Amino acid sequence: MDYFLPLIFAILLGVAVLVYVILDGYDLGVGILVGLNKKQKHRDLMVLSIGPFWDANETWLVLAVGIVLVAFPFAQGYIMAQLYLPTFVMIIGLIFRGVAFDFRVKVHSAYKKTWDIVFSLGSLLTSAAQGYMLGKYIMAFEESYVSYAFSILIALLLPIGYSLLGSCWLILKMEGDLFKESVALCRKLLLVVLICMIMVSIITPLVSEYVYRSWFSSHGFFLFLPMLVLSALAMLYLRKFLLKIEDFGGKLHELPIIVAALIFFLCFNGAAWNFFPYMVPGKWTIWEVAASTESLTATFIGVVIVLPFLLGYTVFAYRVFRGKTSKEMSY
């Protein structure tokens, strides 16, 4: 068994998941916020702001699933067997989003609000399903009331985190009243997310013996604590910055989404170090569930060919559609 290739694929999987969470996280967050906005003109602009990007964002999910399927087939079979129902719910949510995104443009204006609600519910359903899957993974797919309760808790909290990303995206893309509303909403969400992060950090080691041993080991505490502290400091800094954002004359509007992405990176990095080198926490390492060396080699060649195109397409889309979303582009 080759020990290098499974490690490479584990890193690629981590990168794909992180990029997906940040990129699709903000457009799922915008989708959730669409349902909370009462003005049709604002909802149009919010949906328009993510229009050129959301398909590209979901490509990273396809890459992550493909890596697990090909590079770690045994883990894929076990994980999917444990997550059939939430995966089905997530797919339903994605279908709702896709259908509503197209239909809201084509229907009579009287029905547009209905499809906005469907779009928002699809975004919420997708986010909650991902949160539930994350909770089950953290609990190592344990079958117990505590495991289900913890997974439901994460399902409720992840949409709040995505909404924070969404509000930061709207700060970057919007102008006028919607920009001001997004700034105010982002400041509130930062405080809520900080409270949620602290709460989860306390609850997780209490309900998961594996996480408890990992966090409070001789090295785990010093890996996790800096991530938590830096995340909290980043949230507090961003909240303070938003008080003065209008003083910069239209500049630095990209800073909130960058800081929010940094917060997600720190949280993800802390979790990754916590579970490494296990593909399923406390059960199997990445080497125990990896495919054969020959299969990994062939797959690696394919990834080397495909990944630059995926990166190039993503960078190209964000470069072409950079800048504020124009009111004249509204539906």
N, C-alpha and C positions, 0 to 999 in steps of 0.2 A: 504494500500500500504506500503510495506517495503521500508524504506529509505536507508537501508544499502546496500542491494544487487545491486540496480542500480548504486550506487557509486562505488562498487567493479568492476562491469562490465565496467563502464566508464573508470576506471583506467586501467583495462586489455586492453580495446580497445586502449587507448592512448599508452600503452607500445607496443602493437602489431604493431600499425602504425609506431611508432618511430623506432622500430627494423627493420621493413620492409624498411623504407625510407633509413636508414643507410646501411643495408646489400644489398638490391637490388639496392639501389642508386649507390653504387660503381660499381656493375657489369653492370648496365645500362650506367654508365659513361665510363667504359672501352669499352663497345660496341660502344658508340658514338665516342670515340677516335680511335677505329679501322679504321673507315672511313677516318680519317685524317692522318694516317700513310702510307707512300708510300712504305715501304719495306715489302714484303711478309713474310720474316722470322720474323720480329717484330710483324706483325699481328697475325701470328701463335702463338707466345709466349703469346701475350695479351689475345687471346681467351682461350688458354690453362690454363692461370692463374686463370680464373674464372670457368673453366669447372666443377670441383668437387663441386662447391658451389651454382651455380645460381638456381638450382631446390630447394635446401633447403631454400634459401633466399626468394623465392616466396611463400613458405608455410606460412610465416607470414602474407602475404596479404590474403590468404585463411582464416586464423584465424580471422583477423580483420573483413572481410566481414561476416564471420559466427557469430561473436559476435553481429554485428549490426542487422543481419537478425533475430536472435533468441531472443536477449535481448531487442532490441529496434525496434520491427517490424513496428510500425507506422512511425518512422523516416526513416527506410530503404525504405519503400514504397514511401515516399515523396521524399527522396534524389535521389533514382534511377529514379524516374519519371522526375526529373530535369536534370539528367546526362546520359540519355540513349545514346546520340550521342557520347560524349567523352569517355564513357565506352566502346562503340563499337569500337571506334578508338584505345583505349588502348589494347583491346583484339586482334585486327588485328595486332598491333605492336608486341604483345607477340607471336602471331602465326608466324609472320615473323622471329622473333628471334629464336624460337624453330626449325623451318624448316631449316633456314640458318645454325644454329649451327651444325645440323646433316649432311646436304648436303655438306657443305664445306669440310668435311672430306672424303666424298665418291666420289666426282666428280674429273674429270681430272684436273691437276694443272692449265691448261689454263683457267678454269672456276672458280677457287677458289676466285679470286679477285671479281668476280661478286657476289658471295654469301657473301663475306666479306662486300660488299656495302649494300646488303640486310639486313645483320645482324645489321650493323650500322644504317640504316634507320629505322629498327624495334625498335632499342633502342631509337632513337631520337623521333619516333612517340609515343612510350609508355611514355617517359618522358614528352613530350609536352602535351599529353592528361592528365596526372596526374597534371601538372601545371595548365591546364585550369580548371580542377575540383576543385583544391585548390582555384583558384581565384573566381569561382562561389560560393564556400562555404563561403569564406570571405565576399562576397557581399550578403550573405543570399539568394542566388538564385534570386536576383532581376532581373527583365526583363527591362533592359534599355541599351542605347548605352554605358553609362559609365561602367556598369557592364560587358558588353561584351569586351570592350576595356581593362579593368583591367584584366580580365581573360586571354585574349590573351597575355598581357604583362607578366603575371606569367608563361604562357605556353612557352614563349620565354626564360625566365630567369631560370626556374628550371633545364633544361638540362645543363646549365652552372654550377650550383651547383653540379649536379651529376657528371659532368666531373671533377670537383675538387676532389670529392671523388675517382673517377676512377684513376686520376693521383697519388693520395696518395697511392692507392692500388698497382699501378705499381711500385712505389718507394719501397714498401715492398717486392714485388715478383720478380723484375727484377734485372739484372746485366748488366755490360758493357755499351754499347752505349745507349741502351733503358732505362737503369736506369738514365743516365745523361740527356737524352731527357725528361724523366718524371719529374725530379727535376726542369729543366728549365721551363717546361710547368706549373707545379704546382705553381711556383712563379708568373707567369703571371696570372694564374687563380685566385689566392688569391686576387690580386689587383682588378681584374674585379668583383669578388664576393663581395668584400667589397663595391665597388661603387654601385653595384646592391642592396645590403642590405640597404645601406643608402637611395638610391632612393625609394625603396619600403616602407621604414619606413616613408618617407615624404609623399608619394602619398596615402598610405592606409588610414590614418585618414581623408584625404581630400575627398576621394570618398565614404567612409563608415561612416555614422552618428553613427552607433553602435560602431565601432572601435574608433571613435573620442571621444565619451562619455566615453568609457572604459579606453583609454590611459590617458586621461586628467582628470580623476576623482581624488579624494583625495588620493587613494591608488594605482590606476592603473599605474600612471606615475612612481612611485617608484618601481613597479614590473617590468615594461617593460624596463626602462632605464638601469638598471644594466645588463640585458640580452644583450642589444645592445652593451653596452660598453665592456663587457667581451668577446663577440663574436669578436668585432673589435680588441681587444688586442690579442686574441688568433690567429687571422689571421696575425697580424703584427709580433708576436713572431715566428710563423711558417715560415713566409717568411724570417726572419732573420736567423733562424736555418738552413734553406735549403742552405744558402750560405756556411755553414761550415760542411755540412753533411758528406762530404768525409773525413773530418779530424778525424772522429770517427772510421775509420777502419772497416767499415761494420756493426757497431753497431748502435742501435737506429733507424733503418730503419722502425720500427713499430710506431715511434712517430708521423709522419705526419698523418697517418690514424686515430690514437687515437685523435689527436687535431682536425682533420676535423670532426670526429664523435661528439666531444665535442661541436663544433660550431653548428652543426645541432641540438644537444640536447638543447642548450641554446635557439636557435631560436624557436624550437618546444615548449619548456617549456614556453617561453614568450607568444606564441600563445595560448597554452592550458589555461594559467591563464587568458588570455584575454577573451576567449569564455566561460569558466566554469561559471555556471553549465548548459549552453545551449547545446543541441544536434544540433539544428539549430540556428545560431546566432540571438538573439532577438525574437525568435518565441516560442520554446518549450524547457523546461528544461529536463534533463535526467529522472526525475521522472514522468514527464507528458507523456513521450512516451515509458516508460519501460513496459515490459510484466508483467503478473501477478506474484505474489510472488511464486506460485507453479511452474510456468514455469521457473522462474529464479533459483529457488532452484535446480530443476532437471538439468538445464543447468550447474549450478555451479559445481555440482558433476562430470559432464562430463568433464568440463574444468580442474578440479583438477586431473583427471585421464590422460587426453591427454597432458596437458602442460609440465609435466616433460619429456615425450617422445620427444616432439618437442625440448625442450631445450637440452636434452641429445644428440639427433641426430645432432643438430647444432654444439654443442661443440665438439662432436666426429669428425665430418667432418673437422672442422678447425684444430683440433689437429693432425689428421692423415696426412693432406696435408699441414702442416705448412712448412715454409722455402721457399727458392727461387725456382722459376720455372726453371727447368733444360733445357738447350738447346737440350740435347739429347732426351728429351721428345717431342720435336717439331714434328709436322706432316710432 
